[in-house]
């Protein structure tokens, strides 16, 4: 049986921020069960906004015509069995880096949600936020966005790991959340 392919995108501007740390735990869990993991640190990439030109929806074979680093991610997303999105919550939703990535995934649809390149794939969500309450922090807005979007295209969210940490690296002190992130990686990376 072939190893599962997992793509993890880190949407934090902090390379060692709390959501990035949890994403690393997910990666470690997936790799521990033999999955092939590709990790993309979005903040260090040239990802421009969608131009709304609709060229990507002319047919299923057409790709996004914006020539930037998403061109390196698209083939990995098409080949992946699972996608994990990790983001801090900024101003009541995902980071700008994460939102750019999400918007540019529009190009994977070919104009038909039933033929979307992520349809049928497993999705994992990792979020961190400063306020202890997921409602006050806005995390609930991001969770709802993911639920609506992936339900629309027929991709299954198989796990969500989210929790509070204010200072960079503070999430490491939350043993249960660190373990939960690793368990998500095992779940999403397992072939059984």
C-alpha positions as CSV (number, residue, x, y, z in Angstrom):
1,X,0.0,0.0,0.0
2,X,1.4,3.4,-0.9
3,X,2.1,6.0,1.7
4,X,-0.4,8.8,2.1
5,X,0.6,12.2,0.8
6,X,-0.1,15.1,3.2
7,X,0.3,18.8,2.5
8,X,0.6,21.1,5.5
9,X,0.4,24.9,5.0
10,X,1.6,27.2,7.8
11,X,-0.1,30.6,7.7
12,X,1.7,32.3,10.5
13,X,4.2,35.1,9.9
14,X,6.2,33.6,12.8
15,X,8.2,30.6,11.6
16,X,8.1,29.3,15.2
17,X,4.7,30.7,16.2
18,X,2.1,28.7,18.1
19,X,0.1,27.5,15.1
20,X,3.4,26.6,13.3
21,X,4.5,24.6,16.3
22,X,1.2,22.6,16.3
23,X,1.6,22.1,12.6
24,X,5.0,20.6,13.2
25,X,3.3,18.2,15.7
26,X,0.8,17.2,13.0
27,X,3.7,16.6,10.6
28,X,5.5,14.5,13.1
29,X,2.4,12.4,13.7
30,X,1.8,11.8,10.0
31,X,5.5,10.9,9.4
32,X,5.4,8.5,12.3
33,X,2.9,6.4,10.4
34,X,4.8,6.6,7.1
35,X,3.0,9.5,5.4
36,X,4.9,11.7,2.9
37,X,4.6,15.2,4.2
38,X,5.2,18.5,2.3
39,X,5.1,21.6,4.4
40,X,4.8,25.1,3.0
41,X,5.6,28.2,5.1
42,X,3.2,30.7,3.4
43,X,4.7,33.9,4.9
44,X,8.0,33.2,3.0
45,X,6.4,32.6,-0.3
46,X,5.3,35.0,-3.1
47,X,1.5,34.4,-3.2
48,X,-0.5,37.1,-4.8
49,X,-4.2,37.6,-4.5
50,X,-6.7,36.1,-6.9
51,X,-7.2,38.3,-10.0
52,X,-10.8,37.1,-10.5
53,X,-10.0,36.6,-14.2
54,X,-11.8,33.1,-14.2
55,X,-9.2,31.7,-16.5
56,X,-8.9,28.7,-14.1
57,X,-12.5,27.9,-14.6
58,X,-12.5,27.7,-18.4
59,X,-12.0,23.9,-18.1
60,X,-10.7,21.4,-15.5
61,X,-7.4,21.3,-17.3
62,X,-6.8,25.1,-17.0
63,X,-4.6,26.3,-14.2
64,X,-4.3,29.7,-12.5
65,X,-2.5,32.1,-14.7
66,X,-1.0,34.1,-11.9
67,X,2.7,33.2,-12.0
68,X,3.8,33.0,-8.4
69,X,4.7,30.4,-5.7
70,X,1.2,28.9,-5.7
71,X,2.3,27.2,-8.9
72,X,4.6,25.1,-6.7
73,X,1.8,24.1,-4.3
74,X,-1.0,23.3,-6.9
75,X,0.6,20.0,-8.1
76,X,1.1,18.9,-4.5
77,X,-2.5,19.7,-3.6
78,X,-3.8,17.7,-6.6
79,X,-1.6,14.7,-5.6
80,X,-2.3,14.9,-1.8
81,X,-4.6,12.6,0.1
82,X,-4.9,15.2,2.9
83,X,-4.5,18.9,3.5
84,X,-3.8,20.5,6.9
85,X,-4.2,24.3,7.2
86,X,-2.5,25.9,10.3
87,X,-3.1,29.6,11.1
88,X,-3.2,32.0,14.0
89,X,-6.3,34.0,14.4
90,X,-5.8,37.7,13.6
91,X,-8.6,40.1,13.8
92,X,-11.3,37.5,14.2
93,X,-10.3,35.1,11.4
94,X,-7.3,33.4,9.7
95,X,-4.1,35.3,9.0
96,X,-3.8,37.2,5.7
97,X,-1.3,34.6,4.5
98,X,-3.8,31.8,5.0
99,X,-6.6,33.8,3.4
100,X,-4.5,34.4,0.3
101,X,-3.8,30.6,0.1
102,X,-7.5,29.8,0.5
103,X,-8.6,32.3,-2.1
104,X,-6.1,31.0,-4.6
105,X,-7.4,27.4,-4.1
106,X,-10.4,28.6,-6.0
107,X,-8.3,27.8,-9.1
108,X,-8.7,24.1,-8.3
109,X,-12.4,24.0,-9.0
110,X,-12.8,24.2,-12.7
111,X,-16.1,26.0,-12.1
112,X,-17.8,22.9,-10.8
113,X,-17.6,22.1,-7.0
114,X,-18.3,18.4,-7.7
115,X,-15.0,18.2,-9.7
116,X,-12.9,20.3,-7.3
117,X,-9.3,19.0,-6.9
118,X,-9.8,18.8,-3.1
119,X,-13.1,16.9,-3.3
120,X,-12.9,13.7,-1.3
121,X,-9.6,14.6,0.4
122,X,-9.2,14.7,4.2
123,X,-8.8,18.1,5.8
124,X,-7.2,19.0,9.1
125,X,-7.5,22.5,10.7
126,X,-5.0,23.9,13.3
127,X,-5.7,27.3,14.9
128,X,-4.2,29.3,17.7
129,X,-5.5,32.5,19.2
130,X,-4.8,34.9,22.1
131,X,-8.1,35.0,23.9
132,X,-9.0,31.9,25.9
133,X,-12.5,31.9,24.4
134,X,-12.8,30.7,20.7
135,X,-15.8,33.0,20.3
136,X,-14.2,36.2,21.7
137,X,-11.0,35.5,19.7
138,X,-12.9,35.0,16.4
139,X,-11.7,31.4,16.0
140,X,-15.3,30.3,15.6
141,X,-15.5,32.5,12.5
142,X,-12.5,30.7,10.9
143,X,-13.9,27.3,11.9
144,X,-17.2,28.1,10.3
145,X,-15.5,29.3,7.2
146,X,-13.6,26.0,6.9
147,X,-16.7,23.9,7.6
148,X,-18.8,25.8,5.0
149,X,-16.0,25.7,2.3
150,X,-15.1,22.1,2.6
151,X,-18.6,20.9,3.0
152,X,-19.4,22.8,-0.3
153,X,-16.7,21.0,-2.2
154,X,-17.2,17.6,-0.6
155,X,-13.9,17.4,1.4
156,X,-14.1,15.9,4.9
157,X,-12.7,17.8,7.9
158,X,-11.4,14.9,9.9
159,X,-10.0,16.9,12.8
160,X,-9.7,20.4,14.2
161,X,-7.1,21.3,16.8
162,X,-7.4,24.7,18.3
163,X,-6.4,26.5,21.5
164,X,-5.2,29.6,23.2
165,X,-1.6,30.9,23.5
166,X,-0.6,34.5,23.5
167,X,3.2,34.6,23.4
168,X,5.2,32.9,20.6
169,X,6.1,29.4,21.6
170,X,3.7,29.3,24.6
171,X,1.7,26.5,23.1
172,X,4.5,24.1,23.9
173,X,3.3,24.3,27.6
174,X,-0.1,22.9,26.6
175,X,0.8,19.1,26.7
176,X,-2.8,18.0,25.8
177,X,-3.0,20.3,22.8
178,X,0.5,19.2,21.6
179,X,-0.6,15.6,21.9
180,X,-3.9,16.3,20.1
181,X,-2.0,17.8,17.2
182,X,0.2,14.8,16.9
183,X,-2.8,12.5,17.1
184,X,-4.4,14.5,14.2
185,X,-1.2,13.8,12.2
186,X,-1.4,10.1,12.9
187,X,-5.1,10.0,11.9
188,X,-4.6,12.0,8.7
189,X,-1.4,10.1,7.8
190,X,-2.6,6.5,8.4
191,X,-3.5,4.3,5.5
192,X,-6.0,2.2,7.4
